[in-house]
Amino acid sequence: FFNVVENHEGMLKNQILAKIKSDLEALKGKVPVIRDITVGINAKADPNAWDLVLYTKFDSFDDLDIYQKHPDHVAVAQFIGKVKTGRAVVDFE
């Protein structure tokens, strides 16, 4: 889960979220260990809601580590790092 800033370098929040969604979804064709990836942007106003959710599936935690270190993922993560105001993570089997 991610929350992001209202604007960044001329981009409004909805544009930031659209870029993150597009960039993350594009990883499916670039990082072979990704079995499935779903990115959702919050559609309802709720003060307790997160702005964006990322759900990925891997065959193993080793594959998750490969994904996290893959250069294309690192590039997306660097942008997210500049715009995120909050992050929550759950890794489960």
ABEGO torsion letter per residue (X at the ends): XBBBBABBGGBBAAAAAAAAAAAAAAAAAABAABABBBBBBBABBBAABBABBBBBBBABAAAAAAAAABAAAAAAAAAAAAABABBBBBBBX
